[in-house]
């Protein structure tokens, strides 16, 4: 067994007595409730690929002046959030491999500190990823429905303030969560934030797809390039919808895990679900790995710049 565990504080329910946990585990002792033994090498490989991909996205956005806009700055921040998952995974896995091969000997207090740091990084990534997905959705909404006023509404100064606010709020809230995770109210706040952001983005996307064509037709009577703009805006909405879907699939099991910790910590079914935490962790890493592929596939400008970055044509 690994000494460290990703999000150790959420792996097992804390609001159940030791006896109840043992009984629940015994009642759920079937083969499919034993969880998955995922090798550390797989975590290391996925983390490295994800880190490289997101670094390329950040480098491409910084390199190409055509991508120096609030929308791509928000995408850059989302990539940084994904990098936090990769970095925390790499640090943990590398630490584990050193321990398993006897190349590193540490005391229990160091292990606890490592756990807390990893937990904090992942929590910051969760909150910031959700926040920036919501910010990007609002930005796309403004682009489509307030196209003529977009640059006056979403100024660079407002974008910088938004990004700084998200990072500050994510860091503070994650620190509170890691320190007071045994309080169900704190956990419910995290779950509520997840559900709120999903509903917000879903409503925005439905409105965009339902009214975008009609709204952009009205713009066509005032501008000479409505068709190109309409195509670009709708393509951006589709991209963000794909991002939302991927995020929900990859993070959904993790948040369902949190809900079960609050609602049924000793139920046999819930205990079985808890045993698959490593799989949920793999899905989280896969989300940070898939996002850059979506950017490169959906954005021609970003895809071209990524190609230049990979060929080192600075």
Buried (B, 14 or more C-beta within 10 A) or exposed (E): EBBBBBBBBBBBBBEBEEEBBEBBBEBBEEEEBEBEEBEBEEBBEBBBBBBEBBBBBBBBBBBBEEBEBBBBBBBBBBBBBBBBBBBBBBBBBBBBBEBEEEEEEEEEEEBEEBBBBBBBBBBBBBBBBBBBBBBBBBBBBBBBBEBEEBEEEBEEEEBEEBBEEBBEEBBEBBBBBBEEBEBEEBBEBBBEBBEEBBEBBBEBBEBBBEEBEEBBEEBEEEEEEBEEBBEEBBEBBBBBBBBBEBBBEBBBBBBEBBBBBBEBBBBBEBBBBBBBBBBBBBBBBBBBBBBBEBBBEBBEEBEBBBEBBEEEEE
